[in-house]
């Protein structure tokens, strides 16, 4: 196929074909959620975790009391098989459909809408190897990540603020923008989670769902790749601390890296004009990246041999 077909509510279509109703809440009001994941060897990496997070967001935001997780999983596998995908990026989008909150009369509730489930595969992006060999520059974004925003900590269709920060970073010659929360502590990247290494300990901001009792809500997405890094660090007995981190913690770090499903691990070697550790990629970052690549292979490649 010249381009992958998309899955919409049980059938496949060319991506250029108009599909979504103009009355869909995702189009009308940016009401909806999404997640993106990588496919290796025709297998989606950590699909169950992505769908579990999607359902948690749907419930927390009042979009649905639950999701048919088996149906979503089957739709993803159907999409991979239908398009004969070996390696790709897949986005799962869920909206409540043509949502109307207006009561037709005092005694009649609004009709229940049919949700929209859209699975969109796209070719995997081949990033410049220099990104991973030399690291990238990041800048600090101006808008704050607001813990009182009900969308904070979720991947919603109201995503322009993040993408605007990313675009501003690109205009400044940087690869990512670092978001702060309202107390000027590190939150995340605009499309990534952030880790710093200091004195052989791994630090990362507290994510949504990890808050201690009576703390402010954390406006940080609990990333699936972030979770994999935490598992690997535990296996390697690298100490991990989830806590509030300041700009000074970032600038004084021995190593800094970002995680998401597309990059896996992306080293950071400068913040604004300040170099991190003389712009060298640190040993823990390199080790974790190699281990994460093995981790992905072990979960997606049926022919993986850890001894090779």
C-alpha positions as CSV (number, residue, x, y, z in Angstrom):
1,X,0.0,0.0,0.0
2,X,1.2,3.5,-0.8
3,X,-0.1,4.7,2.6
4,X,-1.6,3.0,5.6
5,X,-5.4,2.8,5.8
6,X,-7.0,4.0,9.1
7,X,-9.5,2.1,11.2
8,X,-12.7,3.9,12.1
9,X,-15.4,2.2,14.2
10,X,-14.9,-1.3,12.6
11,X,-13.9,-0.5,9.0
12,X,-10.9,0.7,7.1
13,X,-10.6,3.8,5.0
14,X,-8.0,5.8,3.1
15,X,-6.7,8.5,5.4
16,X,-7.6,11.2,2.8
17,X,-11.3,10.2,2.8
18,X,-13.5,12.5,5.0
19,X,-14.5,10.3,7.9
20,X,-15.4,12.1,11.1
21,X,-18.7,13.8,11.5
22,X,-18.6,17.5,11.7
23,X,-20.7,17.1,14.8
24,X,-18.2,14.9,16.6
25,X,-17.2,16.3,19.9
26,X,-13.5,15.9,19.1
27,X,-13.9,18.2,16.1
28,X,-16.4,20.6,17.6
29,X,-14.9,21.0,21.1
30,X,-11.6,19.1,21.2
31,X,-13.2,16.6,23.6
32,X,-11.3,13.4,23.3
33,X,-8.2,11.5,24.3
34,X,-5.4,9.8,22.5
35,X,-2.2,7.8,22.9
36,X,0.6,7.0,20.5
37,X,2.7,3.9,20.5
38,X,5.4,2.2,18.4
39,X,5.1,-1.0,16.5
40,X,8.2,-3.3,16.1
41,X,8.2,-6.6,14.3
42,X,4.4,-6.2,13.7
43,X,3.9,-6.1,17.5
44,X,2.7,-3.0,19.4
45,X,5.0,-2.1,22.3
46,X,3.2,-2.0,25.6
47,X,-0.3,-1.9,24.1
48,X,-2.0,-3.0,27.3
49,X,-0.4,-0.2,29.3
50,X,-1.4,2.4,26.6
51,X,-5.0,1.2,26.6
52,X,-5.1,1.1,30.4
53,X,-4.0,4.7,30.6
54,X,-6.5,5.6,27.9
55,X,-9.3,4.1,29.9
56,X,-8.1,5.8,33.1
57,X,-8.2,9.2,31.3
58,X,-11.7,8.4,29.8
59,X,-13.0,7.7,33.3
60,X,-11.2,10.7,35.0
61,X,-12.4,13.1,32.4
62,X,-16.0,11.8,32.4
63,X,-15.9,10.7,28.7
64,X,-17.0,7.1,29.5
65,X,-17.6,4.9,32.5
66,X,-15.2,2.4,31.0
67,X,-13.7,1.4,27.6
68,X,-14.0,-1.9,25.8
69,X,-10.3,-2.6,26.1
70,X,-10.4,-5.9,24.3
71,X,-12.1,-4.2,21.3
72,X,-9.5,-1.5,21.2
73,X,-6.7,-4.0,21.4
74,X,-8.3,-6.1,18.6
75,X,-8.7,-2.9,16.5
76,X,-5.0,-2.2,16.8
77,X,-4.0,-5.7,15.8
78,X,-6.5,-5.6,12.9
79,X,-4.9,-2.3,11.7
80,X,-1.4,-3.8,11.9
81,X,-2.5,-6.9,10.0
82,X,-4.6,-5.1,7.4
83,X,-1.7,-2.8,6.5
84,X,0.9,-5.5,6.7
85,X,2.9,-3.3,9.2
86,X,6.3,-4.3,10.4
87,X,7.5,-1.0,11.9
88,X,5.2,2.1,12.4
89,X,3.8,4.6,14.8
90,X,0.1,4.1,15.8
91,X,-2.2,6.7,17.3
92,X,-5.4,5.6,19.1
93,X,-8.0,8.4,19.3
94,X,-11.2,8.1,21.4
95,X,-14.0,10.7,21.4
96,X,-17.5,10.5,22.8
97,X,-18.9,11.0,19.3
98,X,-21.6,13.5,18.4
99,X,-22.1,14.6,21.9
100,X,-25.0,16.8,22.8
101,X,-25.6,18.1,26.3
102,X,-28.8,19.9,25.5
103,X,-32.0,18.3,26.7
104,X,-34.7,18.2,24.0
105,X,-37.3,18.8,26.7
106,X,-37.5,18.9,30.5
107,X,-38.4,15.2,30.8
108,X,-36.1,13.7,28.1
109,X,-32.3,13.2,28.6
110,X,-30.0,13.8,25.6
111,X,-29.5,10.8,23.4
112,X,-26.4,8.7,24.2
113,X,-23.8,9.2,21.4
114,X,-21.9,6.5,19.7
115,X,-18.2,6.9,20.6
116,X,-15.6,7.3,17.9
117,X,-12.6,5.0,17.8
118,X,-9.9,5.9,15.3
119,X,-6.7,4.0,14.8
120,X,-4.2,5.9,12.7
121,X,-0.9,4.2,11.6
122,X,1.9,6.3,10.1
123,X,5.4,5.3,9.1
124,X,7.9,5.4,11.9
125,X,10.0,8.5,11.9
126,X,13.7,7.9,11.3
127,X,15.5,10.5,13.5
128,X,18.9,11.8,12.8
129,X,21.4,9.6,14.6
130,X,23.2,12.7,15.8
131,X,20.2,13.3,18.1
132,X,21.1,10.2,20.0
133,X,24.9,10.4,19.6
134,X,25.3,14.0,20.5
135,X,22.1,14.9,22.3
136,X,19.8,17.9,21.8
137,X,19.3,21.4,23.2
138,X,16.1,22.2,25.1
139,X,14.5,25.5,26.1
140,X,12.3,26.3,29.0
141,X,8.7,27.1,27.9
142,X,6.9,30.2,29.1
143,X,3.4,28.8,29.9
144,X,3.1,26.7,33.1
145,X,1.6,23.3,33.4
146,X,-1.4,23.9,35.5
147,X,-2.2,21.2,38.1
148,X,-5.8,22.5,38.4
149,X,-6.6,22.0,34.8
150,X,-8.7,18.8,34.6
151,X,-6.9,17.8,31.4
152,X,-3.4,18.0,33.0
153,X,-1.8,14.6,33.2
154,X,-3.9,13.3,30.4
155,X,-3.3,13.2,26.6
156,X,-6.3,15.0,25.3
157,X,-7.2,16.5,21.9
158,X,-6.8,20.0,23.5
159,X,-3.0,19.6,22.8
160,X,-2.2,22.9,21.1
161,X,-0.4,24.4,24.1
162,X,2.1,21.6,24.1
163,X,2.6,21.7,20.3
164,X,2.9,25.5,20.4
165,X,5.7,25.2,23.0
166,X,7.4,22.6,20.8
167,X,7.1,24.9,17.8
168,X,8.7,27.8,19.7
169,X,11.5,25.4,20.8
170,X,12.2,24.5,17.1
171,X,12.2,28.2,16.2
172,X,15.0,28.7,18.9
173,X,17.0,25.8,17.4
174,X,16.0,23.4,20.2
175,X,14.5,19.9,20.0
176,X,12.1,20.1,22.9
177,X,10.6,22.6,25.4
178,X,10.6,21.9,29.1
179,X,7.4,22.8,30.9
180,X,7.3,24.1,34.4
181,X,4.4,23.8,36.8
182,X,2.8,26.8,38.6
183,X,5.4,26.6,41.4
184,X,8.2,26.7,38.8
185,X,9.2,23.1,39.3
186,X,9.9,20.8,36.3
187,X,6.9,19.1,34.9
188,X,7.8,17.5,31.6
189,X,8.7,18.1,28.0
190,X,6.0,19.3,25.7
191,X,5.8,15.8,24.2
192,X,8.0,13.8,26.6
193,X,8.9,12.9,30.2
194,X,12.1,14.2,31.7
195,X,14.8,12.5,33.8
196,X,17.9,13.8,35.3
197,X,20.9,11.9,36.8
198,X,22.8,13.3,39.7
199,X,25.4,11.4,41.7
200,X,24.3,8.1,40.1
201,X,20.7,8.5,41.1
202,X,17.8,8.9,38.7
203,X,15.3,11.7,39.3
204,X,12.0,12.4,37.6
205,X,9.0,14.6,38.4
206,X,6.0,13.1,40.1
207,X,3.4,12.0,37.5
208,X,-0.4,12.1,37.6
209,X,-1.5,9.3,40.0
210,X,1.7,9.2,41.9
211,X,1.0,12.2,44.2
212,X,1.2,11.8,48.0
213,X,-1.9,12.5,50.1
214,X,-3.0,16.2,50.2
215,X,-0.4,17.2,47.5
216,X,-1.2,19.3,44.5
217,X,-2.3,17.3,41.5
218,X,0.6,16.5,39.2
219,X,0.2,17.9,35.7
220,X,2.6,15.2,34.3
221,X,1.5,12.4,32.0
222,X,2.5,9.0,33.3
223,X,4.4,8.0,30.2
224,X,4.6,4.4,29.1
225,X,8.2,4.7,28.1
226,X,8.9,6.5,31.4
227,X,7.4,3.5,33.2
228,X,9.6,1.1,31.2
229,X,12.7,3.1,32.3
230,X,11.6,2.9,35.9
231,X,11.3,-0.9,35.5
232,X,14.8,-1.1,33.9
233,X,16.3,1.1,36.6
234,X,14.9,-1.2,39.2
235,X,16.4,-4.2,37.5
236,X,19.8,-2.5,37.2
237,X,19.5,-1.4,40.9
238,X,19.9,2.3,39.9
239,X,18.3,4.4,42.7
240,X,15.2,6.3,41.5
241,X,13.5,9.3,43.2
242,X,10.2,10.8,42.0
243,X,10.1,14.3,43.4
244,X,9.8,18.0,42.7
245,X,12.7,19.2,40.7
246,X,13.9,22.8,40.2
247,X,15.5,24.5,37.3
248,X,18.8,24.5,39.3
249,X,18.4,20.7,39.6
250,X,18.2,20.5,35.8
251,X,21.2,22.8,35.2
252,X,23.3,21.1,37.8
253,X,22.5,17.6,36.6
254,X,25.2,15.1,35.6
255,X,23.0,13.8,32.8
256,X,19.5,14.7,31.4
257,X,17.3,12.7,29.0
258,X,13.8,12.6,27.7
259,X,11.5,9.7,27.0
260,X,8.5,9.0,24.7
261,X,7.3,6.3,22.5
262,X,9.0,7.7,19.3
263,X,12.4,8.6,20.7
264,X,12.6,6.0,23.5
265,X,15.5,7.8,25.2
266,X,16.8,11.2,23.8
267,X,19.8,12.7,25.6
268,X,19.9,16.4,26.4
269,X,23.2,18.1,26.4
270,X,22.2,21.7,26.8
271,X,19.5,23.8,28.4
272,X,19.1,27.1,26.7
273,X,22.8,28.2,26.5
274,X,24.0,26.1,29.5
275,X,25.8,22.8,28.6
276,X,25.0,19.7,30.7
277,X,28.2,17.9,31.7
278,X,30.3,19.6,29.0
279,X,27.8,18.5,26.4
280,X,28.7,14.8,26.8
281,X,26.1,12.0,26.9
282,X,26.5,10.3,30.3
283,X,27.1,6.6,31.0
284,X,23.7,6.0,32.7
285,X,21.8,7.5,29.8
286,X,23.8,5.4,27.3
287,X,23.3,2.3,29.4
288,X,19.6,2.8,29.9
289,X,19.1,3.4,26.2
290,X,20.8,0.2,25.3
291,X,18.8,-1.7,27.9
292,X,15.6,-0.1,26.7
293,X,16.3,-1.2,23.1
294,X,16.8,-4.8,24.4
295,X,13.6,-4.4,26.5
296,X,11.6,-3.5,23.3
297,X,13.1,-6.4,21.4
298,X,12.3,-8.8,24.2
299,X,8.6,-7.8,24.2
300,X,8.1,-7.5,20.4
301,X,10.5,-9.8,18.6
302,X,9.5,-13.4,18.7
303,X,13.0,-14.4,17.6
304,X,14.8,-12.3,20.2
305,X,17.7,-14.1,21.7
306,X,19.2,-12.2,24.7
307,X,22.5,-14.1,24.3
308,X,23.2,-12.9,20.8
